[in-house]
Amino acid sequence: METLLFDRNRYRSLYGCDQLTPEEWSKQGEAHLVLGMFSLMSGIIFTGLYTPVLIVLKTKLFWKNSCYKILFFYGLMDQVGILLNCWVGGIMAIGGYVFCRMPTLVYVCGCCGTFAWGSQLVASILLAVNRCIDLWKHDLTLSLFDSFRTYVWLLVPIGYGFYCMFRFPPLVFTSLGPAWMANPYHGLNFTQNETAYKTFYDASINLSLLALLVVMVVILVVLLICKAYLDTDEHESAYNFHKMVTLISICFCGLLTVPVLGAYIMDHCYSSFLSNSVILVVCQLNNGIPCLVFMFVNDRIRDNVLNLIPHEWYADPQSARVVYVQSRLYHGSPTEMQNPRHSTLGQHAEMARQSNPQPAVRIIYPSVR
């Protein structure tokens, strides 16, 4: 982003589109209908699954815990990734667009992707640090992260995301990949200085932060094991909570390496339609899988997400079996007794006086869904 805003000459030399006319650029791309439709469907599915998870994390039950605030922020960055990998990538794959069809828009989208990745990287480290401190000394966690303090800590990943956004050349989408590539002229016979397109995965600071994340996750696992064997007074629910967040941290550690490995393979090792398509799909899964992890490893999140769905749409196995009792004072059906629109209480009594009451009470067991 820094090049686009403050160094226009360098931007034109690296991302200029003067080599061909707009009509000629429109003929350079390759349309990929199947890949594009798959990407759009993935975007619909992951957005539909992730949105209720974020709604649940924002409720008071979860928001009071600092780690859920960090998870919510991570989820917002995943939404940015879904927008870029699934929606933007899908539309450009279907249309057969190359970078120079919409250079400024694609460049800005790539910068937003770099911001999201950098923010998620530091947010994952922050989550691991938060859990390590909580396992070691819970009171210290309250002192450092309680209430508004978590928002202050979240300024760190946001700030680093902006640093990556302005400091490193972005990945830009081209249907000749089809993928997000560092070189905007990938697949074209233009001579370019490849070293000028070294992006975030080549930066030593990002690789160092990835290594730090791995170290923090290992420390978190060790502390969790020690907590399980040495602290026998630990409440089971608290231990399960620590275990859940540890599993999520391990998942984040693996997922954040996917864009790095994918971009490195495409730029330095091997690039073909099949390999690039697989990497694009894997990056889409990389942004969508966390919402599934949240629901599968955390029962409370899953239950609260299900509570957002109208109960008529699914069978709730935990619901109690309802028993309707038909009194001998009234010969109507249980539905009529439940619905006040059919008759008032006085009408019930009048109908009972006019009828021959049955001597017994009939119990009706409706089918349980």
N, C-alpha and C positions, 0 to 999 in steps of 0.2 A: 504493500500500500504506500510505503514511503516513496518508492520510485514513481508511482502514478501521480502523487500529490506534489512532490518537491523536486523531481529530476525528470522532466518531460523528455529531454534528449535521450537519456538512457532508456526510458520507457519505450520510446519509438524505435530505438535500436534493437531492443529485446523482444518487444511485442507489437511492433509496427506491422501494418497490413497493406503497405503500399506496393508490394510485389505484384498483386493481382487486383483486378477490379471487383466490386461486390458481386457482380454476376458470375465472374470466374471463381470466386471463393465459394459461392453456393453450389458449384459443381464438383468441388473437391471432396466433400464428405461422403460417407457411406451410411445409409439408413439401416438400422437394426431393429426391426419391428418386434421380434420375439423378446429380445433383451429389454427393449424399452417398455413393453407392456408388463413384463415381469417386474421391472423396477417400479413402475407405477402401482402395481398391485401390492408389492412389498411396502411401498409408502403408505397405502391405505390401511393395510393390516397393522403395521407397526405404530402408525399414528393413532389408530383406533384402540390399540392395546395400551400404549404409553400414556395417553391423555388421562384415563381414569386413575392410573397409578399416581400421576402427578397431583391430581385432585385430592386423592387420599392422603398423600404425604403433606399436603398443605393444611389438612384439618388439624384442629387443636390437639387431638390425641397424639399425633406424631410430631407436630411442629415444635412442641416444647423440648424435644430431644435434639441436641446439637448435631448428631450424626445424620439425622433425617433431613436437616436443613442442607447439609453437604450433599446428600444423595439427591435432593430435589434440584440443586444447582447442576449436578452431573446430568440429571435427566433433561434439564433444559438444553444443555449443550448437545445431548444426543438428538434432541428434536431438530437442532440446526443441522446435524449430520444427516438425519433422515431427509430433511428438506433438500439438501444438496445431492446426496448420493442417489436417492430414490426419485424425487420429483424433478429436479433440474437435470440430473443425469438421464432419467427416463425420457423426458421430453426431447432432449438433444439427441439421444440415440434414435428415437423414432423419426425425427426430422432430418437426421444425417448432418447435423451442424458441426462445423469446425470452429476453432477458437475465433477466427476472424469474421465470422458471421455476426457475432455480438461481443466484440473484444472487451469493452469496458465492463459490461455486465458479468461476463464469465470471470474476468480478473477479480472483480469485487467479490463474487461468490467464492472464489478460491481463497481470498483473504479471510473471509468469514469462516471458512473451513479450518484454516490455520489457527484462527482465534479459538475456535471450539476445541481443537485438539490440544493446544497449549493450556487452555483453562482446565480441561479434564485431567491432563497429566498432573498439574499441581494440586487440583482438588482431590485426586486419588491419594496423593502423598499426604495431604491435610487430613483426609479421612483415616488413613493408617496411623498417623501421629495421634489423632484424637482417640482412637481405640487403644493404642499402646499406653497412653497416659491414663485412660480410664481403667485399664486392667492393672496398672501399677499403683495408682493412687486416685481414687474416685473424687475425693475432695478437690484435688488439683484440677481435674477436668471441669468441675463447676466453676472454679475461680477463673479459668482461662476461656471457657466456651459458653458459659451460661448466658441466657438472655441475648442481648444485642451483641455480645462479644463475638458470636459466630459470624455475624454479618461483617464485622471488622476483619476477621480472618479470611472471609471469602473475597475481600478486596485483593488478596494476594494472587489467587488464581486468575481473577479478572484482569489484574494488572499484567500478569505474565502473558495472558492471552493477547492483550493489546501489543505487548512487546513482540511476540511471534508474528502477529498480524502486520506490524510495520517493518519488522527487521528482516524477515525471510521472504524470498520469492514464493508465491503461492503455487499450488497445483491448479491447473486449468483443464477443463473438459474438452475433449475432441472426440468425434465419432470415429476417427481413424484409429483410436486406441482399441476399442472404445473404453476410455477410462479417464481419470483425472491424472494428467501428466505434468511433469515439471517443464518440459519443452512444449511450447504452444504449436510448434511446427512439426510435431511428431507425425511420421508417415509421409511427409512432403520432402521434395528434393531441394531443400534450402540449406545452405551451409551456415551453421550457427556454432557459436562457442558454447559447448555443452556445460563447461564449468561455470558459466554465468548463471545457470539455472539451478544451482545447488540450493535446495530448499531445507525445510525444517529437519528432515531426517538425517541430513549431513552435518548438522550443527552439533558440536561436541557438548554444548550445554544441555541440549535435549537428550542426548544419549546418556549423559551423566545423570540427569533427573530420572530417566527410565531405570538406570542401575540403582539409584537411591530408592525408588519405589519398590524394586525387588527386595532390597535389603530391609526396608521397613515392613514389608509383608512377611518376610522370614522372621523378623523380631516379633511381629504380632502373633504368628503361629506358635513360636516358642513360649511367649507369655501366656497364651491361651492354654497350652499343654501344662505349664507349671501351675496355672490357676486351677486346672481340673484335678491335679494330683495333690497339690499342697494345701489349697484352701478348701477344705471339706465343708466349711460352713457356708460356702457360696450357694445362694438359692438357685434352684434348677432353672427357673425362668430367666434369671440374670445370666447364667452360663449359656443358655440357649441363645440369648440375645447377642452375647459376645461372639459365639460361634457363627451366628448368622452374618454379622458384619464382617467377620474374618473371611468367610466364604465369598462375600461380595467383593472385598478388597482383592482377593486372589483372582477373581473373575476380571476385575478392572485391570489388574496388572497384565493379564494375558491379552485382553481386548485392545489395550492401548498400543501394543506392539504390532497389531495387524496393519494399520496404515503405514507404519515405518517399513516393515518388511515388504509390503505390497509395492510401495513406491520405489523402494530400492531395487527389487527384482525387475520391475518394468524398465527402470532407467539404466541399470548396470549389468543385469544378468541375461534376461530373456524376455522378449516381448512378442506376443502374437495375439490374434483375435481371441483364441480360446483362453489363453492364460490371463489376458487382461480382463476378459469378461468374468472369469472366475474370481479374480481379485476384486472387481467392482461389486459382485454379489456378496463376497465375504465382507467387504466394508459395509454394505447395507445391513448384513446380519450383525456386524460389530456394533452398529447403532441401535438395533432393535432388540438384541438379546437381553440387555440389562433389565428391561421391564419384565421379561419372563423370569429372570433371576430373582427380582424383587418379590414376585408373587409366589414362586416355588419355595424359596428358602424362608419366607416370612409369612406365617399363618395369618397374622393380624392384617397385613396389607392385603392378602388374598381375600380374606373374609369381608373387609371393608370395600374392596372393589366389587365383590359380588353383591354387596348391599346396595350398590348404585344401580344395579340392574333390577327392573321390575320383577317381583317374585312370580308373576304369571308367566314369565319367559323361561323359567327353569325350575326344576324340582329341587327343593332344599331338603337334603337328607337329615338335617338337624332339627327341622320343625317338628313340634309335638303333634301327636295324633289327636285330632279334634273329634269329640263325641257330641252328637246332637241328641237331645232328649226331647221327645214329643210328649207333652203333658196330656193327661186325660181330659183337661179342661178345654182343649182345642184340637180339632181333627185336621188342621191344615198341615202342609208339608213343612219341613225344617226351613226351607228357603223362604216360605211365606212368613214364618215366625221371625226370621232374621230381618226381613225387609220391612221397615216401618211404613213404607208407602202403601202397602196392601191394606192395612187396617190399624186403628188405634187400640190402646189397651181396653177402652170401654167397649169397642166393637168385639174384641176377643171375648169379654165376659158375656155380652149379649148372645153371641153365637154359642157359647158354652151352655147357657141356660136353655136355649132352644133345641139343643141336641141331646142325644143320649150318651152320656159320658161312658167311655170304656173303663173297666175296672182296673186296668193295668197300665203301666208306663212302657212305651215302646222305645227301645234304644236303637238308633240307626248309626252304623259305622260306615261312613263314606270311604270310597277308595282313596288310599294315600298315594299322592303323586311321588 
